[in-house]
Amino acid sequence: MDLPTQIRVLIVSLTAPFILYTINRVSLLQDSQILLAIGITVLTTVLLLAKLHVKRIPTADPLFYVFAVFSFTSVVGITNTLQQDGYIKGFMDFYVSKAEPYLSSAHCIMMGYWDGVVHYGLLLLMLHLMSTGKSFRSLALVWAGSIVANQIILIVGILVGKYGKNLQSALWRNAPFLVLSIWAAAKLLNRPRELSIIPADKVEAQQKKGLLSRPVDLLLTLALLGSVIFTVFRGLVVLECSLDWCFSYIYQYEPYMKDNVGFPKVTMLLFLFYALPLLTACVYGLLTPGCIWMLDWTLVIAGAMAQTQWTHIGASVHSRTPFTYRVPKDEWRLVMTLNLLYAVVPVLLAVRCYVDQAFFMKNVPLGQTSNGKKMK
C-alpha cells in the first residue's frame, strides 16, 4: 500500500519516543559521546528514509528533507515537555540531566508545546500540500518565522544565562538546526509568491484611498505603533534603564524578565533589535501603496511573534519558574492582556494582508480578471 507522504513522515517521527525510552533504559547508551553519535545516526536515518521516498518523484522539493527532520525533532520536543510536566515518565531523565539540562526550564517546556502542536501540525500540512502539488509557501513562511525565532532565543539564551556552562552542548546540538531553518526561510523568500489576480481598476482604487478611508488599516497602524512603544519600553527594562517606570515594571509586573535563565532577556532584545525595525516597516507598508513585500514579511513576523510570545507568557506563569519571578497575581490580568495583544497584532496584520492584497500590489495591466492566481 502506497501511503501518503505526510503519513510516512508521521510514522517515522513517532519513533522518537521509543528511541528516547531505549536510551533512558539502556545504561550502555548513557554516555555523552554515544548520545551525540545516536543523534547523528537517527537524523541521518530520517534523511535516508526521506531520500528513499522522493526517489519516485522526479522533481522532489529539497524542503521535503527539512520538514521531515523538523517533524522528528518536534516529537522529541513534545515528549520532553509532557515528561517535564508529569504527564509521562521514563523517556528523558538521563538525556536532560546529562546532555541538555536546559530542557527542564519553563521556557523549553512551553517551547515544546509549540513544537509538538503548532510546528508539527504545520509541517504535516505542508508535506500534504507539497505531495498534492498545492502551494504551501505562505504556511511555510509562518513556520520559518516561528522556528528561526525559536532557535535564536534558545541558543543565545543558553549562552548568556545560567546554562552557559553547557556551551558546547548547546552549539553542537542546536546550531545546525538554526542554520537549516535560516536556509529554509531564505529558500522560501526567494520563491515566487502566489498573488490574487485583481483588476487594475480595483488596485488603483484601493491605492488612492488614504489611511482614514481604510478603517481596518488605521486600527492596525495604531496597534502597530502601540507595539513599537511596548517593544522599546521592554527593551529598556531588560537593559536596566534607571527610569522609575522601568524599575517598577520589572519588579511589579513582569519580574520573569529578571530570571537568570537568560531566555526572557534574549526575547526582549530580539524584539528590540529585530522585531522593532520590522514593525516600523509594516507601519510604512500600511501607509504606502505597492509594498508587495508586506505579503511575505507579515507572515514571517506573525509566526515569530506568536511563537516567542506563547513561550514568554507561558514560562512567566509556569510552576518551573521560581515564584518570585512569576507574574504577580494582582497584575496578572493586565500583564496577560498586554502580552496577548502584542502577539495578536502581527497575526491580524498578516491575515489582513493575505485576505485583501490590492493595496500592496504593483500595478497590473488593464483588463485582468479577478479569477485565479498569478505567480510573482
LINPE-V546812 format. One record per residue. N is the residue number from 1. SS is DSSP state (a for helix, b for strand, c for the rest). PSI is psi as a letter, one per 20 degrees, with the letter a starting at -180 (999 if undefined). D_FIRST is the distance of its C-alpha to the first C-alpha in Angstrom with 2 decimals. Layout:
n: [N;N]
ss: [SS;SS]
psi: [PSI;PSI]
d_first: [D_FIRST;D_FIRST]
This chain:
n: [1;2;3;4;5;6;7;8;9;10;11;12;13;14;15;16;17;18;19;20;21;22;23;24;25;26;27;28;29;30;31;32;33;34;35;36;37;38;39;40;41;42;43;44;45;46;47;48;49;50;51;52;53;54;55;56;57;58;59;60;61;62;63;64;65;66;67;68;69;70;71;72;73;74;75;76;77;78;79;80;81;82;83;84;85;86;87;88;89;90;91;92;93;94;95;96;97;98;99;100;101;102;103;104;105;106;107;108;109;110;111;112;113;114;115;116;117;118;119;120;121;122;123;124;125;126;127;128;129;130;131;132;133;134;135;136;137;138;139;140;141;142;143;144;145;146;147;148;149;150;151;152;153;154;155;156;157;158;159;160;161;162;163;164;165;166;167;168;169;170;171;172;173;174;175;176;177;178;179;180;181;182;183;184;185;186;187;188;189;190;191;192;193;194;195;196;197;198;199;200;201;202;203;204;205;206;207;208;209;210;211;212;213;214;215;216;217;218;219;220;221;222;223;224;225;226;227;228;229;230;231;232;233;234;235;236;237;238;239;240;241;242;243;244;245;246;247;248;249;250;251;252;253;254;255;256;257;258;259;260;261;262;263;264;265;266;267;268;269;270;271;272;273;274;275;276;277;278;279;280;281;282;283;284;285;286;287;288;289;290;291;292;293;294;295;296;297;298;299;300;301;302;303;304;305;306;307;308;309;310;311;312;313;314;315;316;317;318;319;320;321;322;323;324;325;326;327;328;329;330;331;332;333;334;335;336;337;338;339;340;341;342;343;344;345;346;347;348;349;350;351;352;353;354;355;356;357;358;359;360;361;362;363;364;365;366;367;368;369;370;371;372;373;374;375;376]
ss: [c;c;c;c;a;a;a;a;a;a;a;a;a;c;c;a;a;a;a;a;a;a;a;a;a;c;a;a;a;c;c;a;a;a;a;a;a;a;a;a;a;a;a;a;a;a;a;a;a;a;a;a;a;a;c;c;c;c;c;c;c;c;a;a;a;a;a;a;a;a;a;a;a;a;a;a;a;a;a;a;a;a;a;a;c;c;c;c;c;c;c;c;a;a;a;a;a;a;c;c;a;a;a;a;c;a;a;a;a;a;a;a;a;a;a;a;a;a;a;a;a;a;a;a;a;a;a;a;a;a;a;c;c;c;c;c;a;a;a;a;a;a;a;a;a;a;a;a;a;a;a;a;a;a;a;a;a;a;a;a;c;c;c;a;a;a;a;a;a;a;a;a;a;a;a;a;a;a;a;a;a;a;a;a;a;a;a;a;a;c;c;c;c;b;b;b;c;c;c;a;a;a;a;a;a;a;a;a;c;c;a;a;a;c;a;a;a;a;a;a;a;a;a;a;a;a;a;a;a;a;a;a;a;a;a;a;a;a;c;c;c;c;c;a;a;a;a;a;a;a;a;a;c;c;a;a;a;a;c;c;c;c;a;a;a;a;a;a;a;a;a;a;a;a;a;a;a;a;a;a;a;a;a;a;a;a;a;c;c;c;c;c;c;a;a;a;a;a;a;a;a;a;a;a;a;a;a;a;a;a;a;a;a;a;a;a;a;c;c;c;c;c;a;a;a;c;c;c;a;a;a;a;a;a;a;a;a;a;a;a;a;a;a;a;a;a;a;a;a;a;a;a;a;a;a;c;c;a;a;a;c;c;c;c;c;c;c;c;c;c;c;c;b;b;b;c]
psi: [p;o;q;q;g;h;h;g;h;g;g;g;h;i;i;g;h;h;g;g;g;g;g;h;h;o;h;h;i;m;q;g;h;h;g;g;g;g;g;g;g;g;h;h;g;g;g;g;h;g;g;h;g;i;h;i;o;h;m;p;p;h;i;g;g;g;h;g;g;h;g;g;h;h;h;g;g;h;g;g;g;h;g;h;j;j;h;r;r;j;h;j;g;g;g;g;h;h;g;m;h;i;i;i;q;h;g;h;g;h;h;h;g;g;g;h;f;g;g;g;g;g;g;h;g;h;h;g;h;g;h;j;j;q;p;j;g;g;h;h;h;g;g;g;g;g;h;g;g;g;h;g;h;g;g;h;h;g;h;i;a;i;j;h;i;k;g;g;g;g;g;h;h;h;g;h;h;g;g;g;h;g;g;g;g;g;g;g;h;i;q;p;q;p;q;q;o;p;q;h;h;g;g;g;g;h;i;i;p;r;h;h;i;n;h;g;h;g;g;h;g;h;h;g;h;h;h;g;g;h;g;g;g;h;g;h;g;i;j;l;q;i;q;h;g;g;g;h;g;h;h;h;g;m;i;h;i;i;p;j;h;h;g;h;g;h;g;h;h;g;g;g;i;g;h;g;h;g;g;g;h;h;g;g;h;h;h;o;q;j;m;h;i;h;h;g;h;h;g;g;g;g;g;g;h;g;g;h;h;g;g;g;g;g;h;i;j;q;h;i;p;q;h;i;i;r;p;q;h;h;j;g;g;g;g;g;g;g;h;g;h;h;h;h;g;h;g;h;g;g;g;g;h;h;g;n;i;g;h;i;q;r;p;q;q;q;i;q;r;j;p;a;q;q;p;999]
d_first: [0.00;3.80;6.06;9.61;12.29;14.37;11.93;11.47;15.26;15.86;14.33;16.37;19.42;19.47;20.21;23.62;25.37;24.51;25.93;28.97;29.55;29.53;32.00;34.15;34.39;34.75;38.25;37.66;35.38;38.00;39.71;39.79;39.05;36.25;34.77;35.01;33.33;30.48;30.08;30.01;27.56;25.12;25.33;25.05;21.85;20.44;21.57;20.12;16.62;17.17;18.51;15.55;13.43;16.22;16.86;14.66;16.91;20.45;22.30;20.76;23.02;24.76;24.82;21.11;22.28;25.05;22.97;20.57;23.69;25.45;22.57;22.94;26.73;26.61;25.10;27.82;30.38;29.56;29.42;32.90;34.18;33.13;34.85;37.95;38.35;38.06;34.87;33.25;34.82;34.33;32.04;34.44;37.91;38.44;36.62;38.67;41.92;41.77;39.50;39.53;42.15;42.18;38.81;40.90;42.91;42.71;41.69;38.61;37.68;37.77;35.99;33.14;32.77;32.53;29.99;27.73;27.99;29.04;27.80;24.44;23.98;25.16;22.92;19.67;21.07;22.09;18.72;17.28;20.23;19.89;16.30;17.51;20.70;23.02;26.02;25.87;29.24;31.30;29.07;28.86;32.67;33.02;30.73;32.65;36.00;34.94;33.50;36.41;39.00;37.24;37.37;40.94;42.36;40.62;41.87;45.33;45.80;45.20;47.68;50.48;50.05;50.71;47.57;49.02;49.54;45.76;46.09;44.30;41.39;41.05;41.08;38.80;36.11;36.33;37.92;34.84;32.92;35.92;35.97;32.25;32.61;35.75;34.11;31.25;33.92;35.94;32.97;32.25;35.94;36.26;33.57;34.71;34.99;33.87;37.01;37.83;39.97;43.22;46.39;49.06;51.63;49.52;48.99;52.73;53.64;51.55;52.87;56.45;56.20;57.81;56.36;58.53;57.01;53.50;53.71;50.13;50.65;54.06;52.66;49.93;52.61;54.77;51.86;51.03;54.70;54.63;51.60;53.51;56.49;54.41;52.68;56.04;57.55;54.90;54.95;58.70;58.24;56.08;58.45;61.17;63.23;66.62;66.78;67.33;64.38;61.99;63.54;63.35;59.75;58.31;60.31;60.23;56.95;54.29;55.46;51.87;52.60;55.02;52.46;52.61;48.84;49.18;46.14;48.15;50.72;48.19;46.46;49.80;50.64;47.29;48.16;51.68;50.96;47.67;47.05;50.71;50.80;47.54;48.80;52.08;50.32;48.46;51.86;52.93;49.78;50.64;54.18;53.56;51.64;49.19;47.74;44.24;43.25;43.39;40.03;38.38;40.62;40.86;37.10;37.54;40.61;39.01;36.15;38.65;41.22;38.86;37.37;40.76;42.53;39.94;40.36;44.13;44.70;42.54;44.09;47.59;47.25;44.98;46.53;45.88;48.32;51.92;53.71;56.35;53.76;51.95;52.82;56.04;55.72;58.53;56.89;53.27;53.05;54.61;52.56;49.25;50.25;51.19;48.04;45.72;47.55;47.32;43.52;43.17;45.42;43.17;40.16;42.24;43.44;39.93;38.99;42.22;41.64;38.07;38.99;42.22;42.36;45.43;48.02;46.14;45.36;47.35;49.21;47.16;48.61;50.20;48.43;44.87;43.14;41.30;38.06;35.06;34.71;36.10;35.27;38.01]
